[in-house]
Amino acid sequence: MAERMEAIARTGTVDVVIIGAGVNGAGLFRDLCAQGLTCLILDKSDYGSGTSAAPSRLIHGGLKYLETGELRLVAQSTYERNLLLRNAPHYVKPLATVIPIFSWTKGVWSAVRTLFGAKGTPRSRGALLIKTGLSMYDAYGARQRVMPRHSMAGKAASLRSLPALTPRIVATGTYYDATVTHPERLVAELVRDGLAASPTSAAVNHARLESRAGDTLVISSLLDGATLRVKPKIVVNAGGPWIDTVNATLGETSRMIGGTKGSHILLRHDALLKELDGRMIYFEADDGRICLVFDYLGRAMVGSTDIKADQPDSVRCEDDEIDYLLDSLGKLLPKMHFDRSQIVYTYSGIRPLPANDARDPGLISRDHVTPVLEPTGDRPFPVLSLVGGKWTTFRGYAEEVADTVLQRLGRSRAVSTEVMPIGGGRNYPGDDAARHRLVADIAATSGLPQAQAEALFARYGTTAHAVARHIAASSAVALPDAPDHVEGEIDYLIRHEQVGRLADIVLRRTALAVTGTLTRRLLRRIAEIAGQGLAWDAARMEQEIESVSDELSRLHGVTLA
């Protein structure tokens, strides 16, 4: 990467600078690089570290958008969901979803009024309304279909399947969406795929846009203080909830973002996971808000809230939100016990939705728009801001923006990303027999135990081959308090995945923090491995440990033991 950055510094120009390496920025970077453009993407933190690290971990078609009339978005979302199941099968998995239903006919007329523009959303969705919605959802998901259609079940059958469910239900509906197991890793893979496609492009994390001087952007590294001056032909502002802040640094005043806050908690609750049996329950809380619970990497993921908010740097799951989620879950599953002692991790993020005056956050559009600040004064390049969008639609949104960029540069599209695999989804086995053969080959060629090869495949997809070889050549010593991870695996991440800070490893390159696996002893050992690979002295290592500990306590409700 240093050589790439030096080459850009020598020429002083690039086709496109993308500011913000969340999923939308990273998706656009990959698309533009695949078209042969020279691009630079930067992020003031790490790849996928902002809003993209705080989703519900769902890849969904937007069932609830049907009742707000966003039919185009549902069509695009279901299509992109199906594509992701094919292009990123190592991280995107089908998820059977159960909807508890508490009446037969409620909500029909309210839904009709909302669909035609009335301000409000149904507080209760009855069986007739849900059946209609699921039938429409199946129809929209027909393109590239990879999952079954919906089904309905009466009260008796539903309670046999989910005995802990409240007996207040009259029926349930079951449909299929998907979950993303490692969202932060998928974002980083998009960046790496872009770099592989374009040898003249570069990506830098922990780097900040400092200022604009006429046609030149001044960018500084937050790791070593190095400064880069570059002249772009086009700038894309992919700053998410920081979009207006980025525009201000570019010398422009804007009010494009009016986000809402979504919070989640993860529970250690084996009885709940057994009850769920691999399914998600997508349920309606007392106030009509939609919540969810499902098995995420061996923890119960519970979310989410929807509150207007505009402070992305300090956003966290507050006590009242935790109470709300635990209370809603208790009413859904009254035979089970839930309390704060079961929480292993909390997180919150701000959805970068368009600026709006809606009183009900649930009615704010989840669609995307791309306002353009045309060249003016001493700024010769346009600034395209990526406003809105959702995890599921990042590829389609990137394609739309990439086509706009190509048109402005007088270029044409060379390749489509529709069937382009992502990272460890490349050459992914198509069935269980092929998967078993691949895992056996990983074990045989690296000399690692079969169980360890299986774990690496689950975490990295087909990239597990490279990780396993590195472990075999370095160290297979298990990490303290995380015996399914080894020292050589951490060393691989440090040497091959642009790790700049200790937090990059434990919060994004691995799931150690989010699953509640991280301990102070484990954190210290990872810091020692990182210190060796990144030439940290003792003071820097201690600084990194304290920085991670503070972030976990302040933003995620975690105190390391």
Buried (B, 14 or more C-beta within 10 A) or exposed (E): EEEBBEBBBEEEEBBBBBBBBBBBBBBBBBBBBBBBBBBBBBBBBBBBBBBBBBBBBBBBBBBBBBBBBBBEBBBBBBBBBBBBBBBBBBBBBBBBBBBBBBBEEBBBEBBEBBBEEEEBBBEBBBBBBBBBBBEBBBEBBEEBBBBEBBEBBEBEEBBEBBEBBBEEBBBBBBBBBBBBBBBBBBBBBBBBBBBEBBEBBBBBBBBBBBEBEEBBBBBBBBEEEBEBEBBBBBBBBBBBBBBBBBBEBBBBEBEBBBBBBBBBBBBBBEEBBEBBEEBBBBBBBEEBBBBBBBBBBEBBBBBBBBBBBBEBEEBBBBEEBBEBBBEBBBEBBEEEEBEEEBBBBBBBBBBBBBBBEBEEBBBBBBBBEBBEBEEEEEBEBBBBBBBBBBBBBBBBBBBBBBBBBBEBBEBEBEEEBBEBBBBBBBEBBEEEEEBEEBBEEBBEEBEBEEEBBBBBBBBBBBBBBBBBBBBBEBBBEEBBBBEBBBBBBBBBBBEEBBBBBBBBBBBBBBBBBBBBBBBBBBBBBBBBBBBEBBEBEEEBBBBBBEEBBEBBEEBBBBEBE
